[in-house]
Amino acid sequence: MNNSPLNPNRWLPQAISLSMAVTVYVILTHINALRAAFATFLGFFTPVLLAGVIAYLVNPLANLYRDTLFKNVRRHARRIGSNTLAFLTVFAFLSALLIVLVPQLIVGVTAFVDNLSAFAANASTTLPDIKLFGVDVNLVGIIATPEELVTASATFLRQNTDVILQTSTIAGKGIIQWAIAILLSIYLLFEKDRLKRGSLKVMNALLAPDQFERAIGFLGRCNSILKRYVIFNLLDSLIIGSVNALFMTMVGIPYVGLVSFVVAVTNLAPTFGPLIGAAIGALILSLVDMRLTLIFLAFTAVLQVLDGYVIKPRLFGSSLGVSSLLILIGIVVGGRMFGSIGVLLAIPTVAILDNLYRENFLPWLELRRQTQE
């Protein structure tokens, strides 16, 4: 064997290994910068990505209408009718949600303002002084009188005008971005058949026949996993809302329907959804009794811990065929790495990786062992 220093068989494997080690080291030491650059790059395509997500979520409803209400209609009219009715159904649901919730929230806020003096007096007798990170916080002094609240609010607005304007601008851009995404999703849903045929042609041209069949099977399994994830996410929110309603009824907390509905709907959003639901529920209940508000917040905290570490792992593990431990690890790791988006995508990602491991990696290892024997 030629051991000359110029022999590629001698130094090429070491050079490749060294290059891979350096690449991994650079990625790990610059992970924050790379993540920020990746987020900036994805930001340019955010409306398109949102449109794809919206179209994907509306598509099962459109397929249901296509196979039932428009089953005996001509193909072109069936596609237009089912897609249009699916979007109209979603818009009608959202409109009904706003019609039900917004007036009640306005009534609650109005009652809060009208009864601010009584609220301050009630809070002064029920909320003791507390310590926050070792610092004494006198809540009684903070909310002693309505006049002090108004003065403090005016001072806050005056000192944070720039921040408020910047936040308002970001919110306005977000609304425009969502409007564009909804419009694009309508086009995507109407063009889904053409896009599907084009994608299949490209895959068929790039892949060998056996690879093409495996890729189609894998994509089909991914689609099934995502559909089940959406369905069981809705079921999880229904369970949380029902348990919350049962607890409020047993304790005698008012506004059972409104608060439980808000908790169930906001539970669909990852991480910050339950916080928003708890804040809205606490605002509504604070008009009645601060002690009931504290009881509701304490129960919500316990319920969300149980949901995140017990209900979700067991529910999604049994439905997706994945270990509850893997689901829990995926939620924790996904949240630490990518925040709320990581939590949202953790469960389907773990399910897809587990499917790849069982359907592809294990058979490959078994085949490799047999060939070596």
N, C-alpha and C positions, 0 to 999 in steps of 0.2 A: 504494500500500500504506500502511496506517495505521501510522505509527511512534510513536504515542502511548505514553507509559509505561504506560498502563493496558491496552494491547493484550496479551492472553494469549499470542498467537503470538510475541511478542518475549521475554518473560521466563520463560514456563513451561518451555521446554526447559532453560534455564540453571538454574532452580530445582530441576528434577528431577535434573540432573547434580550440582549442589552437594549435594543431599540424599543421593544415592547415595555421593558421595565421603566425606561426613561419616560415613555409616553404616559404610562399609568401614574408615575410620580408627578409629572407636570399637570395631569388632569386633577389629581387629588389635591395638589397644592394651590390650584387656581379654580377650584370647584365653584366658588361664589361668583367669580368673574364670568366663567363659562355659563353658569346658570342665568346670570343677568343678561348676557349676550343672547342666549337662546330665548329668554323671555321677550327681549326686545324684538328679535326676529319674528317670533310667533305673534307679537302684537300687530304686525302689519296684516296678518291673515285672520285676526280675531273675528271680524264679521263673517268671513267665509266659514270658519270653524263653528261658530255659533249657529250659522244657517244649516250646516250639515247635521248638527246635533238636534236642532228643532225638527228638521225634515225627517230624521231617523225616528224621533219619538212620535211624530204624527203619522208616520207610514203604517204602523200596525192598525190604527183606526181607519185609515184609508183602505187598507186591504180588507178589513172587516166589512165596510160598506160596499166594496167592489164585489165581494163574494156573496153578499146577502141582498141588499136593496137594489143593486144595479147588476145582478147576476144575468138577467135576460136582456140587457141593453147592449147595443152594438159597442165594439171595443173602444172606439175613440170617445163616444159619449160616456161610456162606463168609467174611463180613466178621468175625464174631466169632472163628471158628477161625483165620484167617490172622493177625489182629492179636494174638491171645493167644499163638499159637505163635511169632510174631516176638519178642515181649517175653520169652517163656520162653527162646528161643535166646540172646538177649543176656544175660539173667541167668545162664544156664548157662555161657556163655563167661567172664563176669566171675568167677563162682564158681570155675571151673576155674583161671583165672589166679591167684586168691588161694590156692587149694589148692596150686598148684605153687610159687608164689613165696614166700609167707609162711613155710612151714616151713623152706625153704632159707635165707631171710634170718635166721630165728631161730637156726638151726644156725650160720650164719656169725657172728652177734653173740655167741652163746654161746662159740664157739671163740675169738673175739677176746678176750673177757673172761678165759677160762681161760688163754690164752697171752699175757696182757698183758706179762708180764716179758720173754718172748722177743721180742715185738713191739718193746718199748722198746729192747732191746739191738740188735735188727736195725736199727731206725731210727737209733740212735745211731751205728752204723758206716757207714750208707749215706747219711744226709742231712747235708750240710755246712751251715755257717752261710750264710745268704743275706741279701740286702738287699731290703727292701720299701719302695719309694718313698724310697730313700736311707737307710733306717734299718736297722741291723744287727739281724737276727732270729736268735737262737740256738735253732734247733729242737732241738738235742741237749739243751740245758738245760731246754727246755719239757717234753720227754717222757722225761726221764732215768729216772724210776722210776714204778711204778704208784701208790705212795703219794702222790707229788706230783700225779699226775693226779686222784686221788680228792679231795685237798685243794683243788686248783684248781676242780674241778667243784662241790664243796660251797660254796666261796666265791662262785662265779658264781651258783649258785642262790639263795643268801642275799641277794646284792646286787641281783638282778633278779627278785624275787618278783612285783612288780607287773606287770612286762612279761610274765612267763610266764603269769600269770593272765589278763591281757588277751588274749594270743595264744590261750590255750586257749578263752576265751569266743568270740573271733572264729571259731576253728576249729569250735566247737560250733554256732554260728549257720550256718556254711557247710554243715555236715552236714545240719542241719534244712532249710536252703534247697534243697539238692539232693534231699532226700527229698520235699519238697513238689513240686519240679519234676518228678520222676519220676512221682509220682501224677497231676499235671496232664497230663503227656505221654500217659499211658494214656487219659485222657478225650479229649484232643485227637485222638489217632489213631482212636479209635472214632467220633468225631464229624466226621471229616475230610470225608466226603461232604456232610453237611449244611452245614458251614462253607463248602465250595467252592460249593455251589449258592447259598447266601446271598450270597457275595461276587460271584458272576457276576450275580446279580439287581441288586445295587447298582451295579456297573459298567455294566450294560446300561441302567439308568435314568439314570445321570449322563452317559454318553458317547453321542455320535452313532454310528451303525452302523459307519462307516469307522474312527472312533477306537477303538471297542470291538474291532474285529478287529485293529488294530495293537497295542493294549494286550495282547490275549490272545497274539498272536504274540511280543511282547517278553517277557512273563512266561514263556512256554514256553521261549524261548531262555535266559533267566536260570536256569530250573530245570535245563535241560540242562547249562549251564556249572557250576552248583553240584554236580550229580551227578558230572560228570567230575572236578571238583576233589577231591571226597572220594575217588573211586576212585584217582586218581593220587597223592594224598597217602598212601594206604595203600601204593601201589606204591613210593613214595619211601622209606617206612620199611622196607619189605622189602629194598630195595637197600642201605640203610645197615646194616641188621642183617646182611645176607649179607656185605658187604665187611668189616664188623667181625669176623665169624666167620672169614673167610678170613685176615685179618691175624693174629688171635690163634692160629690153627692153624699158620701159617707161622713165627711167632716162638716158639711153644711156650708160650703163656700158658694156664694152666688155666681151668676154668669157662667154656669157650667157649660152650656152649649157654645157660647161665643169663645170663651177661653180655650176649651178643649179643641175646637176647630182650628183656632190660631196655632195651638201647639202642634197639632197633627200636620198642618200644611207647612209650617216653618221647619218641621223635622225632616222634610224632604231635602233641604239644603244642608250641605255638610258644615260642620264646625260651628259657623256663626248662626245657622238657622235656629237651633234650640235656644241660643242666647237671645235672639230677637223675639222668639215666641215667649220666653220667660219675661222679657222686659215689657212686652205688650200686655201680657196677663197681669203682671205686677202693677202696671199703670192703671188698668181697669179696676183691679181689686183694691188699690189704695184709696179709691173714692169711698169704699165701704168701711174697711177696718184694716189698720196696719198690721195687726197680729195675724189676720188671715193672709195678708200679703206675704209675711215672713214664712208662714207655714207653707204656702204655695211655692215659694222660691226654694225652700229646703227640700220639699218633695220633688220638685223639678230637677234639682241637682242630683238627688239619689236616683231618680228615674233615668236621667241621661247617662249616668255611670253604668247602670244596669243595662241600658240599651246598647251602649258602646262596647261593653266587655262581656255581656252575657247573651242578650237577645239577638243582636246582629250576627255575632259569630255562629250561633246555633242555627238561626233562621237561614242565613245565606250558605252556611256549610252544608246543611241537609239538602237545600234546594239545588245547589251548584255542584254537589258531590265533592266538596273540598273540606279538609279538616278544619274544625273550629279554631284550633291553634294557629294554623296558617292564616286564616282570616284575621285573627287578632294581631298576629305579627305584621301582616300586610297593612292593616289600618295604622298601627303605631309607626312603622317605618315610612309608609307613604306620607303620613302627616308630618313627620320630622323632616323629610326630604323636600316635599313639595307643597306643604301647607294644606289648605282646604281642597285644592285640586287633587292632591295626593290622596286625601281621605276619600274623596268622591270616586276616584278611579282605582283605589286599592283593591276592592273586592273583585271586580271583573278582571283586573290584571292578574291577581293571584290565581283565579280560576283558569284563565287562559294559559298561564305558565304551568300550572299543574296538569292541564290537558296536554301541553307540549311534552312535559316530562313523561307522562304515562303512555302517550300515543306514539311518540317519536324517539325520545332519548332512550327509554328503557328497551324498546325493540332493537335499536341500533347497538346498544351495549350487548344484548343477547346475541345478535348476529355476529358481532365482533368476537365474542367469546367462542362461538361455535367455529368460526373460521380459523382461530388460533389453535383450536384443538385438532 
